[in-house]
Structures are given as structure tokens and as C-alpha cells.
């Protein structure tokens, strides 16, 4: 990144089958964003978010809450 290179991280997974899996995926994103921020790797690093991993197909409110938590973590980083 010192040469002006940027990085995109993709945390891929399948559709979640229950709320627990959606929360676990959300926590993984939040932890990743926290670690990137602590290491000074933001903003040059971008993180792709897979909405189906956050419970989009299970419950819109659950997915919305999970996306909001990830956005807050990204904003804090």
C-alpha cells in the first residue's frame, strides 16, 4: 500500500440458514474492520459485504441491523 496500491477483501460465504449464522458473519466483519482500523489500513482497504450472509433471506430487520453494525464499525475504523 505504500506504492499507492489498494486492497479489496472479500469474506465469502453461503446464504445463512439461521440468525446465529447471520450474527456470526456480522461479528466477523466487525472484527475485521476493527483490526484493519487498528493497523492503520483504512481507508485504502475496501471490504465487500455479502448481504445474504447477513440474513437478508431470513428476516429484513435482522439483515438491516447487521448491515448497520458493519457500517458503524467501518465508520469507526
Protein Blocks (a to p, Z undefined) as FASTA:
>chain_A
ZZopacdddddddddfbfklmmmmmmmmmmmmmmmmmnopafkbccdddfklnopmmomk
lmmmmmmmmmmmmmmZZ
